Amino acid sequence: MFYNTIMYIKKLDRKDYQDYPVPIEYDTDAYYDIIIDDGLIKIEKKELGYTYHHLKEDSSERLFQEWLDDPVSFGAFEGDELIGVIEFYVDWSSRIFINLLKVDKRYQRRGIARSLMDKVKEVMYEKDIRAIILETQSCNVKAIGFYKSQGFKLIGFDTICYSNHDIERKEVRFDLGFINKNHKE
């Protein structure tokens, strides 16, 4: 439910938002551990015992990075203020890769992330793209909860993506996926 009916979503123009900074920061007191049992892989939420503050070193991602292949970004606005953004591209194997999803802390838990994700799913269905994938960290518990609520499942992980000590740091890369069940193969 939106608390302010002025909120709207629109596609962002690259020339207006090239290198626009998007701060990446969150706190967590839990993480998801990887459990492998008889060949089955699942994740289980566990308490850290302390609060971990994640702040990306330069504190921001940037929209429309040069290394992205033809990115698409949608922004959520309240009036003229950009309060949320999602950025993605279609990879070589007919999958949408979500590079970035962020909603300003002041506007979280109001359905904005869901509305932005709905835009990406709309593109997936319109273009008959087979899946949506994204990367998150095992300690980004709020994000994982959101993605699970949107139908995403664990499709892979990388235990040395960010450092050689990701497992000990409880910051393992999780790859999550949402499959288009209507895709015509």
C-alpha positions as CSV (number, residue, x, y, z in Angstrom):
1,M,0.0,0.0,0.0
2,F,1.3,3.4,-0.9
3,Y,1.1,6.2,1.7
4,N,1.4,8.9,-0.9
5,T,-0.5,8.7,-4.1
6,I,1.9,11.0,-5.9
7,M,4.4,8.1,-6.3
8,Y,4.9,7.1,-10.0
9,I,7.3,4.9,-12.0
10,K,8.9,5.9,-15.3
11,K,11.7,4.6,-17.5
12,L,14.9,6.6,-16.9
13,D,16.7,8.2,-19.8
14,R,20.4,7.3,-20.0
15,K,21.4,10.9,-21.0
16,D,19.8,12.3,-17.9
17,Y,20.9,9.6,-15.4
18,Q,24.3,8.4,-16.7
19,D,26.6,7.8,-13.6
20,Y,23.8,8.9,-11.2
21,P,24.9,7.7,-7.7
22,V,22.7,5.2,-5.8
23,P,23.9,4.6,-2.2
24,I,24.2,1.0,-1.1
25,E,24.0,0.6,2.6
26,Y,22.2,-1.8,5.0
27,D,22.3,-3.2,8.6
28,T,21.6,-6.8,9.5
29,D,21.7,-9.0,12.6
30,A,21.3,-12.2,10.6
31,Y,22.5,-14.1,7.6
32,Y,21.5,-17.1,5.4
33,D,23.7,-20.1,5.7
34,I,24.1,-22.7,2.9
35,I,22.9,-26.2,4.0
36,I,23.8,-29.2,1.8
37,D,22.0,-32.3,2.8
38,D,22.1,-35.5,0.7
39,G,22.8,-33.5,-2.4
40,L,20.0,-30.9,-1.8
41,I,21.0,-27.3,-1.3
42,K,18.9,-24.9,0.8
43,I,19.4,-21.8,2.8
44,E,18.7,-21.3,6.5
45,K,18.4,-18.0,8.3
46,K,20.7,-17.7,11.3
47,E,21.4,-15.0,13.9
48,L,24.8,-13.2,13.7
49,G,24.8,-12.2,17.4
50,Y,25.7,-8.6,16.5
51,T,24.6,-6.0,14.0
52,Y,26.6,-5.9,10.8
53,H,26.7,-2.6,8.9
54,H,27.3,-3.0,5.1
55,L,28.5,0.1,3.3
56,K,29.9,-0.3,-0.2
57,E,33.4,1.2,-0.3
58,D,32.6,4.1,-2.5
59,S,29.1,4.1,-0.9
60,S,27.3,4.1,-4.3
61,E,26.5,2.1,-7.4
62,R,26.0,4.3,-10.4
63,L,23.3,4.0,-13.1
64,F,24.1,3.2,-16.7
65,Q,27.7,2.1,-16.1
66,E,29.8,1.8,-19.2
67,W,30.4,-1.9,-18.7
68,L,26.7,-2.8,-18.8
69,D,25.4,-4.0,-22.1
70,D,22.4,-1.9,-23.0
71,P,21.0,-1.3,-19.5
72,V,17.4,-0.3,-18.7
73,S,16.5,1.6,-15.6
74,F,13.1,2.5,-14.1
75,G,12.8,5.0,-11.3
76,A,10.1,5.5,-8.7
77,F,9.4,9.2,-8.0
78,E,7.5,11.2,-5.4
79,G,7.0,14.5,-7.1
80,D,10.4,15.2,-8.7
81,E,12.4,13.2,-6.2
82,L,13.8,9.8,-7.3
83,I,13.0,7.5,-4.3
84,G,13.7,4.1,-5.9
85,V,15.4,2.5,-8.9
86,I,15.8,-0.8,-10.6
87,E,18.4,-1.4,-13.4
88,F,18.7,-4.5,-15.6
89,Y,19.9,-5.8,-18.9
90,V,19.1,-8.8,-21.0
91,D,22.1,-11.2,-21.3
92,W,23.1,-13.5,-24.2
93,S,21.0,-16.4,-23.0
94,S,17.6,-14.6,-22.8
95,R,17.7,-13.8,-19.1
96,I,17.2,-10.5,-17.5
97,F,20.0,-9.7,-15.0
98,I,19.0,-7.2,-12.3
99,N,22.1,-5.2,-11.6
100,L,20.6,-2.8,-9.0
101,L,17.4,-2.4,-6.9
102,K,17.3,0.2,-4.3
103,V,14.6,2.1,-2.5
104,D,15.5,5.1,-0.3
105,K,15.3,4.1,3.4
106,R,12.6,6.7,4.1
107,Y,10.3,5.0,1.6
108,Q,10.9,1.4,2.3
109,R,8.1,-1.1,3.1
110,R,5.6,0.9,1.0
111,G,5.4,-1.5,-2.0
112,I,7.9,0.5,-4.1
113,A,10.4,-2.3,-4.6
114,R,7.5,-4.6,-5.6
115,S,6.2,-2.0,-8.1
116,L,9.7,-1.7,-9.6
117,M,10.1,-5.5,-9.7
118,D,6.6,-5.7,-11.4
119,K,8.0,-3.5,-14.2
120,V,10.9,-5.9,-14.8
121,K,8.5,-8.9,-14.8
122,E,6.3,-7.0,-17.3
123,V,9.3,-6.7,-19.6
124,M,10.1,-10.4,-19.2
125,Y,6.6,-11.5,-20.1
126,E,6.2,-9.0,-23.0
127,K,9.5,-10.0,-24.6
128,D,9.2,-13.7,-23.7
129,I,12.4,-13.7,-21.8
130,R,13.0,-17.0,-20.0
131,A,14.1,-15.8,-16.5
132,I,15.2,-13.0,-14.2
133,I,18.4,-13.4,-12.2
134,L,20.2,-11.3,-9.7
135,E,23.0,-11.3,-7.1
136,T,22.8,-10.5,-3.4
137,Q,24.7,-11.3,-0.3
138,S,23.9,-14.0,2.3
139,C,23.8,-11.3,5.0
140,N,21.4,-9.0,3.1
141,V,18.5,-10.7,4.9
142,K,15.8,-8.0,4.1
143,A,16.6,-8.2,0.4
144,I,16.5,-12.0,0.4
145,G,13.2,-12.0,2.2
146,F,11.8,-9.6,-0.4
147,Y,13.1,-11.6,-3.4
148,K,11.7,-14.8,-1.9
149,S,8.3,-13.1,-1.6
150,Q,8.6,-12.3,-5.3
151,G,9.1,-15.9,-6.2
152,F,12.9,-16.0,-6.5
153,K,14.8,-19.1,-5.6
154,L,18.5,-19.9,-5.0
155,I,20.1,-20.9,-8.2
156,G,23.7,-20.7,-7.2
157,F,26.3,-19.2,-4.9
158,D,30.0,-18.2,-4.9
159,T,31.9,-18.6,-1.6
160,I,34.9,-16.4,-2.7
161,C,33.3,-13.7,-4.8
162,Y,34.0,-10.7,-2.6
163,S,37.1,-12.0,-0.7
164,N,38.8,-15.2,0.2
165,H,36.9,-15.1,3.5
166,D,33.3,-14.7,2.4
167,I,32.1,-17.7,4.4
168,E,33.7,-16.5,7.6
169,R,32.4,-13.0,7.0
170,K,28.9,-14.4,6.4
171,E,28.8,-12.5,3.1
172,V,28.5,-15.2,0.4
173,R,27.3,-14.3,-3.0
174,F,23.8,-15.7,-3.7
175,D,22.4,-15.9,-7.2
176,L,18.6,-15.9,-7.2
177,G,16.3,-16.6,-10.1
178,F,12.7,-16.2,-11.2
179,I,11.6,-18.5,-14.0
180,N,9.1,-17.4,-16.7
181,K,6.8,-20.4,-16.7
182,N,5.1,-19.1,-19.8
183,H,8.3,-18.9,-21.9
184,K,8.1,-20.6,-25.3
185,E,11.2,-22.7,-25.7
